[in-house]
């Protein structure tokens, strides 16, 4: 897949961050496509399938060859802890996603948030099921997603090269956390495409700030707020810098930006096309240095990032 440097993350279409109208959803998707974005990522878990339904509505009448469509299996409600990576659930999920999206195949199907999965099941049941669906022509490519960085090697080291073709990581390649960068040579060696999501850290690097449900710490939020305020003092929205920073790394295939606002998606596209302000970037990086790569983790205990990843933050708190 030859994907655009910016991809469209469609979670916002499911009213995950705020209530949005169907009209805004349709207009935003059309603005993304018109602006050159050709990669769209969604999941049945976003808004309890609402994002897929609305995305399907927006794609009505759009030539199928104009975009690559990615969705996921396995995670259906984070709030309820609803995860199911079994063969039966995987097959149903793909079928139902295609119905909601109004398509006859999925370009990229991904195991969603595998930090909540039994990795033996992923290797021995889920991925073979997806491979069967690939051989049937229902899906074209296979990937895995999640927050802790250790989960990717946990799977990739156990499967043949070429079976898992992409990884999707979020909140680990942005202005305040570039820890994903340490794994980029490994992914490149394995021929795995890298999708980066949440260039603003799920709201950390925005004027609005992190939402109430955000899993980060007060220290991380305070550090990011200083960077936001510094950019504001220069008359720059930090979102511009955040998007540009992700787009300049040649080893990241696509960075997902999510919104249900046509204006915002057009702004993000414009940001990606402009040269980055190197002096401002250096200033922001210096401001963020005290919380550099301070992270948060989640998932089953065996899949969480090891304690040493969190140690600098724990030491700072002591």
C-alpha positions in Angstrom: 0.0 0.0 0.0 1.3 3.4 -1.0 -0.3 5.5 1.8 -0.4 9.2 2.3 1.9 10.7 5.0 -1.2 11.8 6.8 -3.9 9.3 7.4 -7.4 9.9 8.7 -8.2 8.4 12.1 -12.0 7.9 12.2 -12.5 7.4 15.9 -13.9 10.9 16.1 -16.8 9.9 13.8 -18.1 7.8 16.6 -18.5 10.8 18.9 -15.7 9.5 21.1 -14.4 13.0 22.0 -17.6 15.1 21.5 -21.0 14.8 19.9 -20.8 15.3 16.2 -23.3 15.3 13.4 -23.6 12.9 10.5 -23.2 15.9 8.2 -19.9 16.9 9.8 -18.7 13.4 9.6 -19.4 13.1 5.8 -17.9 16.6 5.1 -14.8 15.8 7.0 -14.1 12.5 5.2 -14.7 14.2 1.9 -12.3 17.0 2.8 -9.7 14.5 3.8 -10.0 12.6 0.5 -10.0 15.9 -1.5 -6.9 17.0 0.3 -4.9 13.9 -0.7 -5.4 11.6 2.3 -5.8 8.1 1.0 -5.6 6.0 4.2 -8.5 5.8 6.6 -8.4 3.9 9.9 -11.4 2.9 12.0 -12.6 0.2 14.4 -15.9 -1.4 15.6 -15.0 -0.3 19.1 -15.1 3.4 18.3 -18.5 4.6 19.5 -19.8 1.0 19.6 -19.6 0.7 15.8 -21.0 4.2 15.2 -17.7 5.3 13.6 -17.9 2.5 11.1 -21.5 3.3 10.3 -20.8 7.0 9.7 -17.7 6.3 7.7 -19.6 3.9 5.5 -22.2 6.7 4.9 -19.4 9.1 4.0 -17.8 6.6 1.6 -21.0 6.1 -0.4 -20.4 6.9 -4.0 -16.6 7.3 -3.5 -14.6 5.1 -6.0 -13.2 2.1 -4.0 -9.8 2.6 -5.6 -9.5 6.1 -4.1 -8.7 5.0 -0.6 -7.2 2.3 1.6 -9.5 1.3 4.4 -8.2 -0.2 7.7 -10.3 -1.5 10.5 -9.8 -3.9 13.4 -10.9 -7.0 15.3 -10.7 -8.0 18.9 -11.6 -4.9 20.8 -15.3 -4.0 21.0 -15.6 -1.9 24.2 -12.7 -0.8 26.2 -15.0 0.6 28.9 -16.7 -2.9 29.4 -13.4 -4.8 28.9 -15.0 -6.5 25.8 -12.2 -8.2 24.0 -12.5 -11.4 21.9 -9.8 -12.6 19.6 -11.3 -16.0 18.9 -11.8 -17.4 15.3 -15.6 -17.1 15.5 -15.5 -13.5 16.7 -12.8 -12.5 14.2 -14.8 -13.9 11.3 -18.0 -12.2 12.4 -16.3 -8.9 13.1 -14.8 -8.7 9.6 -18.2 -9.6 8.1 -20.1 -7.0 10.1 -17.5 -4.3 9.5 -17.7 -4.8 5.7 -21.5 -4.4 6.0 -21.3 -1.3 8.1 -18.6 0.2 5.8 -20.4 -0.8 2.6 -17.3 -2.5 1.1 -16.5 -6.0 -0.2 -13.0 -6.1 1.2 -10.8 -4.5 3.9 -7.4 -3.3 2.8 -5.8 -3.7 6.3 -7.3 -5.7 9.1 -5.6 -5.2 12.5 -5.7 -7.0 15.9 -6.8 -4.2 18.1 -5.1 -3.4 21.5 -3.3 -6.7 21.8 -2.1 -5.8 25.3 -5.4 -7.1 26.4 -5.0 -10.4 24.5 -3.5 -13.8 25.2 -0.6 -13.7 22.8 -0.6 -17.5 22.3 -4.1 -17.1 21.0 -3.1 -14.2 18.7 -0.3 -16.3 17.2 -2.1 -19.7 17.1 -5.7 -18.7 16.4 -6.3 -15.0 15.5 -3.6 -14.5 12.9 -4.2 -17.8 11.2 -7.9 -16.8 10.9 -7.0 -13.5 9.4 -4.6 -15.3 7.0 -7.6 -17.5 5.9 -9.7 -14.4 5.3 -6.8 -12.9 3.3 -6.7 -16.0 1.1 -10.4 -15.6 0.5 -9.8 -12.0 -0.7 -11.9 -10.4 2.1 -8.8 -8.7 3.6 -5.6 -7.7 1.8 -3.1 -7.0 4.6 -2.7 -7.9 8.3 -1.5 -5.7 11.2 -1.4 -5.4 15.0 -2.0 -2.4 17.3 -1.6 -1.4 20.9 -0.1 1.0 23.5 2.8 -0.8 25.3 5.8 -1.0 23.0 6.8 -4.5 24.1 3.8 -6.1 22.6 5.0 -5.7 19.0 8.2 -7.8 19.3 6.2 -10.3 21.4 4.2 -11.1 18.3 6.6 -10.4 15.5 9.4 -12.5 17.0 7.0 -15.5 16.9 5.6 -15.3 13.4 7.1 -15.7 9.9 8.2 -12.5 8.1 5.4 -11.1 6.0 2.5 -12.4 8.1 2.1 -9.2 10.1 2.7 -6.4 7.7 2.0 -3.3 9.8 2.0 -2.1 13.4 0.0 0.8 14.7 1.4 2.6 17.8 -0.1 5.6 19.5 1.3 8.2 22.0 4.9 7.0 21.5 6.0 9.2 18.6 5.1 12.8 19.4 6.9 15.9 20.7 7.1 14.7 24.3 7.5 10.9 23.7 9.6 9.5 20.9 10.2 6.1 22.4 8.8 4.4 19.4 11.9 5.6 17.5 14.0 3.0 19.2 12.0 0.2 17.5 11.9 1.7 14.0 15.1 0.0 12.8 13.7 -3.4 14.0 10.4 -2.8 12.1 12.4 -1.7 9.0 14.5 -4.9 9.1 11.4 -7.0 9.4 9.7 -5.2 6.5 6.9 -4.0 8.7 5.1 -0.7 7.9 4.7 1.7 10.8 1.5 3.7 11.5 1.7 6.4 14.1 -1.4 7.6 15.8 -2.2 10.5 18.3 0.5 13.1 17.3 -1.0 15.3 20.0 -0.9 12.5 22.6 -4.7 12.2 22.7 -5.1 15.8 23.5 -2.0 16.5 25.7 -0.5 18.8 23.0 -3.6 20.9 22.4 -5.0 24.1 23.7 -8.0 22.2 25.1 -5.7 19.9 27.0 -6.1 16.3 27.9 -9.7 15.0 28.4 -10.7 13.8 31.9 -10.3 10.2 31.0 -6.7 10.6 29.8 -4.4 8.0 31.4 -1.4 10.2 31.8 -0.1 11.8 35.0 -0.3 15.4 36.3 3.4 15.8 35.7 3.1 14.9 32.0 0.1 17.1 31.6 1.8 20.1 33.3 4.9 19.7 31.1 2.9 19.5 27.9 0.8 22.6 29.0 4.1 24.6 29.2 4.9 23.7 25.7 1.4 24.6 24.5 1.7 28.0 26.2 5.1 28.7 24.7 3.8 28.1 21.2 0.8 30.3 21.9 3.2 33.1 23.0 4.8 32.8 19.5 1.4 32.8 17.8 1.6 29.2 16.8 -0.9 26.4 17.5 1.2 23.5 18.9 -0.9 21.1 16.8 0.9 22.4 13.7 4.3 21.6 15.2 3.1 18.3 16.5 1.8 17.1 13.1 4.8 18.3 11.2 7.2 16.6 13.7 5.6 13.2 13.0 5.5 13.7 9.3 9.2 14.4 8.8 10.3 10.9 9.9 10.8 8.8 6.8 10.5 5.5 8.7 6.9 6.3 9.7 4.6 5.4 6.8 1.6 7.4 7.9 0.5 9.5 11.0 -3.2 9.4 11.8 -5.0 12.6 12.6 -8.6 12.4 13.9 -11.3 15.1 13.8 -14.9 15.5 12.8 -14.3 19.0 11.5 -13.7 19.7 7.8 -11.7 22.8 8.8 -9.4 20.9 11.1 -8.6 18.2 8.6 -7.8 20.8 6.0 -5.6 22.6 8.5 -3.8 19.4 9.3 -3.2 18.7 5.6 -1.8 22.2 5.2 0.5 21.8 8.2 2.0 18.6 6.7 2.8 20.5 3.5 4.7 23.3 5.2 8.3 23.2 6.4 8.7 22.8 10.1 9.9 25.8 12.2 13.2 24.4 13.4 14.0 27.1 16.0 10.6 26.7 17.5 10.9 22.9 17.5 14.2 23.2 19.4 12.6 25.5 22.0 9.7 23.1 22.5 11.9 20.1 22.8 13.9 21.9 25.5 10.7 22.7 27.4 9.6 19.1 27.2 12.9 17.6 28.2 12.0 17.1 31.9 9.2 14.8 30.9 10.9 13.2 27.8 9.5 9.7 27.3 7.7 9.7 30.6 5.0 7.2 29.7 1.9 5.4 30.8 1.0 1.8 30.2 -2.0 -0.6 30.4 -3.1 -4.1 29.5 -2.7 -7.5 31.0 0.2 -7.5 33.6 2.4 -9.6 31.3 2.1 -7.1 28.5 2.6 -3.8 30.2 5.8 -1.9 29.6 8.5 -2.9 32.2 8.9 -0.9 35.3 12.2 0.6 34.1 10.3 2.6 31.4 8.3 4.3 34.2 11.2 4.6 36.7 12.2 8.2 35.7 8.7 9.4 36.4 8.4 7.5 39.6 11.7 8.9 40.8 10.5 12.4 39.9 7.4 11.9 42.0 9.4 10.7 45.1 
